[in-house]
Amino acid sequence: MSTQETRLAAGDAELIIDPDNGCRITGLRIGGTELLRQGERYGCFPMVPWCGRIGHGRFLSGATPHQMPLNSPPHAIHGTGRDTAWHTARAEKSEAAFTYDLAEPWPYQGRVTQGFGLTGDSLTLTMGIETYSDSFPAQAGWHPWFLRNLGGEDVRIDFTPAWQEERGDDHLPTGRRTEPRPGPWDDCFGMPDGVDVTLTWPGQLELKVASRAEWVVVYDEQTEAVCVEPQTGPPNGINTMPRYVTPIEPLETETTWTWRRL
């Protein structure tokens, strides 16, 4: 546990953020009930400046090739933001903001800002990437580990995606879109009207994950937790669907989680 953790509170909701450990959420408690899997690799971490896997860690920026460390061989996964300490820009009772400057192994300069806003029944997360020099392709998103079980029945995941990205044997999207299939999943889905996924712990809590982002990865292959990851592009999208951060056009995204007792 970091000595620099930031705690936000609103109503009976409490949020704990550890800026030294990738600015991840280490706890979200509703009425004293923890919703996130505990452990230094879990909670909810930001995926930035890319989401999911980059095929073999290689990407192009224009015609310039770059190689990222293969932290999930044979690929690079989930960005570098989760592996660095962030600077606390602002911390109040129910709101906070943090920044970090992009650095090696990422080859471009830029600044990432992550914001948190807590109310008694919602959490809004924002993230932005900006540059004042070279343009570069980037993605941003979040990787929460929601506990599968809060002491009653297992969670149910409900959503209606427009398509599922076909996943190859290498865990990368093939570029083909298919009809959504039943789980278990480690898959990316397209939701062109925005991410809208509901997690229900029967008799306990309903939590909705919403975002203007159009892609969501759902991962439920572990017994302890399930992941619902809104992101600005699909895995390997930094190659297949590059979105450039430029001096006049930052990349901005947000997600809101709302909950109610059952």
For each residue, the residues with C-beta under 8 A, 3 or more apart:
1: 5 18 26
2: 5 18 19 20 21
3:
4: 18 19 20 88
5: 1 2 16 17 18 19 26
6: 16 17 18 19 88 91 96
7: 14 15 16 17
8: 14 15 16 17 92 93 94 95 96 116 118
9: 13 14 15 93 94 118
10: 13 93 94 118 119 120
11: 119 120 121
12: 30 31 32 120
13: 9 10 28 29 30 118 119 120 121 123
14: 7 8 9 27 28 29
15: 7 8 9 25 27 28 116 118 123
16: 5 6 7 8 25 26 27 28
17: 5 6 7 8 23 24 25 26 96 98 116
18: 1 2 4 5 6 21 22 23 24 26 43
19: 2 4 5 6 23 85 86 87 88 98
20: 2 4 85 86
21: 2 18 24 26 40 85
22: 18 45 46 81 82 83 84 86
23: 17 18 19 45 46 81 82 86 98 100 114
24: 17 18 21 43 44 45 46 82
25: 15 16 17 28 36 43 44 45 116 144
26: 1 5 16 17 18 21 36 38 43
27: 14 15 16 34 36 38 43
28: 13 14 15 16 25 34 35 36 44 123
29: 13 14 32 33 34 35
30: 12 13 33 35 205 259
31: 12 261
32: 12 29
33: 29 30 150 151 204 205
34: 27 28 29 38 147
35: 28 29 30 146 147 150 205 207
36: 25 26 27 28 42 43 44 144 145 146 147 225
37: 42 43 145 146 147 224 225
38: 26 27 34 42 43
39: 42 43
40: 21
41:
42: 36 37 38 39 145 225
43: 18 24 25 26 27 36 37 38 39 144 145
44: 24 25 28 36 142 143 144 145
45: 22 23 24 25 78 81 82 142 143
46: 22 23 24 79 81 82 112 114 127 140 141 142 143
47: 50 51 52 78 79 81 82 139 140 141 142 143 229 231
48: 51 79 80 81 112 127 129 138 139 140 141
49: 79 80 81 102 106 110 112 129 136 138 139 140
50: 47 54 59 76 78 79 138 139 237 238
51: 47 48 78 79 139 140 141 217 229 231 232 233 235 237
52: 47 77 78 188 217 229 231 234 235 236 237
53: 72 75 76 77 171 172 235 236
54: 50 57 58 59 68 75 76 77 236 238 239
55: 58 75 170 172 236 239
56: 70 74 75
57: 54 67 68 69 70 74 75 76
58: 54 55 65 66 67 68 239
59: 50 54 65 66 68 137 238 239 242
60: 63 64 65 66 239 242
61: 64 66 107 108 135 136 137
62:
63: 60
64: 60 61
65: 58 59 60
66: 58 59 60 61 107
67: 57 58
68: 54 57 58 59 76 105 106
69: 57 76 105
70: 56 57 73 74 75 76
71: 76 77 78
72: 53 75 76 77 78
73: 70
74: 56 57 70 170
75: 53 54 55 56 57 70 72 170 171 172
76: 50 53 54 57 68 69 70 71 72
77: 52 53 54 71 72
78: 45 47 50 51 52 71 72 82 143
79: 46 47 48 49 50 51 82 139
80: 48 49 83 84 102 103 105 106
81: 22 23 45 46 47 48 49 84 86 100 112
82: 22 23 24 45 46 47 78 79 143
83: 22 80
84: 22 80 81 100 103
85: 19 20 21 100
86: 19 20 22 23 81 98 99 100 114
87: 19 98 99 100
88: 4 6 19 91 96 97 98
89: 97 98 99 113
90: 95 96 97
91: 6 88 95 96 97
92: 8 95 96
93: 8 9 10
94: 8 9 10 117 118 119
95: 8 90 91 92 115 116 117 118
96: 6 8 17 88 90 91 92 115 116
97: 88 89 90 91 113 114 115 116
98: 17 19 23 86 87 88 89 113 114 115
99: 86 87 89 111 112 113 114
100: 23 81 84 85 86 87 111 112
101: 109 110 111 112
102: 49 80 106 108 109 110 111 112 129
103: 80 84 106
104: 107
105: 68 69 80
106: 49 68 80 102 103
107: 61 66 104 136
108: 61 102 131 133 134 136
109: 101 102 131 132 133 134
110: 49 101 102 129 130 131 133 136 138 245
111: 99 100 101 102 129 130 131
112: 46 48 49 81 99 100 101 102 127 128 129 140
113: 89 97 98 99 126 127 128 130
114: 23 46 86 97 98 99 125 126 127
115: 95 96 97 98 124 125 126 127
116: 8 15 17 25 95 96 97 123 124 125
117: 94 95 123 124 125 126
118: 8 9 10 13 15 94 95 122 123
119: 10 11 13 94 122 123
120: 10 11 12 13
121: 11 13 258 259 260
122: 118 119 256 257 258 259
123: 13 15 28 116 117 118 119 256 257
124: 115 116 117 254 255 256 257
125: 114 115 116 117 142 254 255 256 257
126: 113 114 115 117 252 253 254
127: 46 48 112 113 114 115 140 141 142 252 253 254
128: 112 113 140 250 251 252 253
129: 48 49 102 110 111 112 138 140 245 250 251 252
130: 110 111 113 245 250
131: 108 109 110 111 134 135 136 245 246 247 250
132: 109 247
133: 108 109 110 247
134: 108 109 131
135: 61 131 244 245 246 247
136: 49 61 107 108 110 131 244 245
137: 59 61 238 242 243 244 245
138: 48 49 50 110 129 238 243 244 245 251
139: 47 48 49 50 51 79 231 232 233 237 238 243 251
140: 46 47 48 49 51 112 127 128 129 231 232 251 253
141: 46 47 48 51 127 213 215 229 230 231 232 253
142: 44 45 46 47 125 127 229 230 231 255
143: 44 45 46 47 78 82 227 229
144: 25 36 43 44 209 227 228 229
145: 36 37 42 43 44 224 225 226 227
146: 35 36 37 155 199 207 225 226 227 228
147: 34 35 36 37 150 155 224 225
148: 154 155 220 222 223 224 225 226
149: 152 153 154 155 201
150: 33 35 147 155 201 204 205
151: 33 204
152: 149 201 202 203 204
153: 149 201 202 203
154: 148 149 201
155: 146 147 148 149 150 199 200 201 226
156: 199 200 201 202
157: 183 197 198 199 218 220 226 228
158: 197 198 199 200
159: 189 191 196 197 198 216 218
160: 180 196
161: 164 180 189 190 191 216
162: 189 190 191 192
163: 177 178 179 180 189 190
164: 161 177 178 179 180 181 187 188 189 190
165: 173 174 176 177 178 187 188 189 190 234 235
166: 173 174 175 176 177 178
167: 171 172 173 174 186 187 188
168: 171 172 173 174
169:
170: 55 74 75
171: 53 75 167 168 186 235
172: 53 55 75 167 168 235 236
173: 165 166 167 168 176 188 234 235 236 240
174: 165 166 167 168
175: 166 240
176: 165 166 173
177: 163 164 165 166 190
178: 163 164 165 166 181
179: 163 164
180: 160 161 163 164 189
181: 164 178 187
182:
183: 157 218 220
184: 220 221
185: 218 219 220 221
186: 167 171 217 219 221
187: 164 165 167 181 217 218 219
188: 52 164 165 167 173 215 216 217 234 235
189: 159 161 162 163 164 165 180 215 216 217 218
190: 161 162 163 164 165 177 214 215 234
191: 159 161 162 194 195 196 214 215 216
192: 162 214
193: 196 214
194: 191 210 211 212 213 214
195: 191 209 210 211 212 213 214 215 216 230 255
196: 159 160 191 193 208 209 210
197: 157 158 159 208 209 210 216 218 228
198: 157 158 159 206 207 208 209
199: 146 155 156 157 158 206 207 208 209 226 228
200: 155 156 158 205 206 207 262
201: 149 150 152 153 154 155 156 204 205 206 262
202: 152 153 156 262
203: 152 153 262
204: 33 150 151 152 201 261 262
205: 30 33 35 150 200 201 259 260 261 262
206: 198 199 200 201 259 260 262
207: 35 146 198 199 200 257 258 259
208: 196 197 198 199 257 258 259
209: 144 195 196 197 198 199 216 228 230 255 256 257
210: 194 195 196 197 255 256 257 258
211: 194 195 216 230 253 254 255 256
212: 194 195 253 254
213: 141 194 195 216 230 231 232 253 255
214: 190 191 192 193 194 195 232
215: 141 188 189 190 191 195 230 231 232 233 234 237
216: 159 161 188 189 191 195 197 209 211 213 228 229 230 231
217: 51 52 186 187 188 189 227 228 229 231 235
218: 157 159 183 185 187 189 197 226 227 228 229
219: 185 186 187 222 226 227 229
220: 148 157 183 184 185 226 227
221: 184 185 186
222: 148 219 225 226
223: 148
224: 37 145 147 148
225: 36 37 42 145 146 147 148 222
226: 145 146 148 155 157 199 218 219 220 222
227: 143 144 145 146 217 218 219 220
228: 144 146 157 197 199 209 216 217 218
229: 47 51 52 141 142 143 144 216 217 218 219
230: 141 142 195 209 211 213 215 216 253 255
231: 47 51 52 139 140 141 142 213 215 216 217 234 253
232: 51 139 140 141 213 214 215 237 243 251 253
233: 51 139 215 237 238 241 243
234: 52 165 173 188 190 215 231 237 240 241
235: 51 52 53 165 171 172 173 188 217
236: 52 53 54 55 172 173 239 240
237: 50 51 52 139 215 232 233 234 240 241 242 243
238: 50 54 59 137 138 139 233 242
239: 54 55 58 59 60 236 242
240: 173 175 234 236 237
241: 233 234 237
242: 59 60 137 237 238 239
243: 137 138 139 232 233 237 251
244: 135 136 137 138 249
245: 110 129 130 131 135 136 137 138 249 250 251
246: 131 135 249
247: 131 132 133 135
248:
249: 244 245 246
250: 128 129 130 131 245
251: 128 129 138 139 140 232 243 245
252: 126 127 128 129
253: 126 127 128 140 141 211 212 213 230 231 232
254: 124 125 126 127 211 212
255: 124 125 142 195 209 210 211 213 230
256: 122 123 124 125 209 210 211
257: 122 123 124 125 207 208 209 210
258: 121 122 207 208 210
259: 30 121 122 205 206 207 208
260: 121 205 206
261: 31 204 205
262: 200 201 202 203 204 205 206
